[in-house]
């Protein structure tokens, strides 16, 4: 830690901290931390610096482990956080609406390249134009699937991905226990594992939150919520507040 001495300059204020300097002596001799830093004394009585950030914002996003044809609209995505050392307190009231954009496959249909369709729970994209078969449609997970005169490629499962909230201001510590952050949705969800409560959970080393349905605040009894449990076109408000340990 670099300390910049500033002789007693009554009435003139402290010197400006130069690049690379962390703290300085104020005009009365007190230590003045750099921006977004807090000063504390360790067990040996030596002054140390740690992150100290208050009333800051971060922007929440939504994705899924298997995105499929899911799209999302978020209002209230601007959330708040405070950081003291490695502790990060977060809170927000985002409203999330999920929709599934690919339409179902139909037989005997003229299809252009790039068209996406769902069939047997999967999303497919046309790579060669033509007319689809009268029945059946694409199946499987191959990169080239013949359907009438159309060729499809498998994209992903349609709606089986698990919801992830993105944009945490700091990645979670990879060695700390998973933090469970309380969340109370505005609209009922059909929770997996017969869950009775909803939690947001950190992912080790990442800046994402999993959405968990749980029977208690015990992650061992939790199941991750998938996209299919969010009804399409319904806005779910997910107020949350809690804290986690950051990696740095």
N, C-alpha and C positions, 0 to 999 in steps of 0.2 A: 504494500500500500504506500503510495507516494503522499507525503505531507509537505505542503508549501508553507514555510514560515512567513508571517506578515508582521513586521514590527508594529508596536503600538502606534496607531495613527488615529488618534481621537478626532472624530468629526469628519474623517475623510473616507471611511469605509474600508472594507477589505480589498486586497488585490484580486484581480480576475484570475480564475483557475486556468492554467495553460493546458494545451492538449496533452493528455496522458496523466494529468494530475487528478487525484481523487478527492482530496480534502484540503482545506487551508485553515490558517488561523484567522479568526475574525478580528475586528479592530480592538476587541477587549480580550483577545487571546483565546476565544472559544473555537473549537473545531467546527467547521461548516462543511457538511457533506456535499458532494456533487449532486447534480440533478438526478432524481429518481433513485437516490441512495439513502440508506439510513445508517446511523452510527450506533454501534453497541460495543460493549467491552466483554471480551471472552473470559474464561475461567482464570486466566493468568493476569487479568486486568489490562490486557493490551487492547487498544481501540481497533475495531474491525468494521468493515463496510458490508452491507447486504442490500439487495434490491428492496426498495420501498416505493411502491407505485400506488397511488390512490385515485379513485374516481376515473378510471380509464375505461375504454370501450373496446369491444371486439365484435366481429361480425360472424354470426352463426350461419352455417350452410347445412344442406341435407344431401346425403348420397345413400347408397346401399352397397352391401358386399357383392350383390348381383344386381346391377342397375336395371337390366331388362329394358322395358319401354317406359320406365317410370320418369316422370318429370315432376318438379315441385315448385310451388309458389310459397314464399315466406314473407310475412309481415312481422314487424317487431324484431327483425334480425339483429339489431344493434343491442348487444348485451353489455353488462358492466363487469369489471373485475378490479380487485385490489391484490397486490402482491407484497408480502413481507418475507424476505428470505426466500425459501422454496415453497412457502404456503401461498396458494392462490385461491382467493374467494371469488366465486362467480355467481351471477344471478341474471335472470332474464325472463321475458314473457313472450316468446315467439309463437306465432300462429302458422301452422304448416298445413298446406293442402297438397295432396298427392293425386296425380292423375296418371293414367296409363294410355299412351297415345296410339299404339299399334292396334289396328282393327283385325278382326278375325279373318282367317283365310276363307275364301269362297271358291267353289269349283267353276270351271269353264269361264274364267275371267282373264281378260287381257291385262297383262302385268308389265310394267316398265322397270328398268334397272334402278335399283335403290329403293324400291317399294319394300316396306316392312309389314309383315303380317304375323299374327300369333296362331299357333296350331299345337294341339296336344300339350299346352302349358309352356311352350317355348316361343321365342321370337326369332324370325327368319328374315333375311334380306335377299331380294332378288339380285343375282349377279349377271343373269342373261334374260333378256326380255322374251315374252311369248305368251301362251295361253295355258292356264292351269288345267290339270286333269279334272274330270267331272266329279270325282270323289277322292277322298284320301287326304292329299296335301303332304307337305314336307314333314318328315319325322327324323328323329335322331340328332346327332351333334356333329355331323360331317361338314366339311368346308364346301362340298359340292353335292347337292341333292337334286335329283331330277324329278320334276312334277309337270307332266304333260310336256310342253316345250319350254317351260320355265326352269331355270336353275337357281336354287337357293343356297345360301350359306347360313349355318347356325350362328346366332348372335349370343343368346343367353337364355336362361329360364325367364319366363315372363314376369312373375311377381314374387318369386320365392326369396329374393335377397333380404338380408337383415339391415334394418335402418341404422345409419350412422349420422351423428351430428358432427359437423366439422368446424374448424376455425378457432379451437381453443387458443388462448393467447400464448401459452407455453406448453410444450410437450410434457406429458406425464412421466414421472420417474419410473424407470423400467424395473426397479427392484422393490418399490413400495407396494403394499397391498392395494388392490383395486378400490378406488374411492367410489362410494355409492352416494349419489346426489339425489335428494328427494324431488319428485316431480308429480304434479297433480293435474292430469289432463282435464280439459273442459268438457269433452264428450266421451261417452263410454267406449272402451276398446275391448275386443275379445282377446284377452290375454292368453298367451301360451302358458302351458304348464299349470293351468288353473290359477294363475297369479292373481293376487288381490291388490297389489301395489305396483306403481311404476317408478323406476329409478333410471338415472343416467349414470353410466359407469365408465371410468377412464380406461383407456387401452395403453398398456405399457409401452413407453417410448414414443407414443403418437399424440397428435393434437386432435383426436377424435373422441366422441362419446358414444358408446353403445346404448341402445334403449332396451332396458330389461324389465320384464314382468316377473315379480317375485312374490313369494308367500310371506316373506319377512325381509328384514334388512340383512339377509344372509345370502351372499352371492352363490353359494353352493345349491341353493334352492331356486335359482333364477333361470329363465330362458330368454334368449334374445328375441326381441319383437321383429317380425318380418313385415315387409311392405303390405302383404295381403291383409294384415290386421288393421290397417288404416283404410277405411272405406274411401273409394275414389271420389274426389270432388268435395269431400267434407273437410272443413277447416278445424283443425285440432289446436287449441291453445295449450301450451305446455309450460306453465310457470315452474321455474326451478330455482333452487338456491342451495349452495353448499361449497365445499372446498376440496382441494386435492393437493398432492405434493408434486411440484414441478421437477423436471430433470436437472435444471440449473437455475 
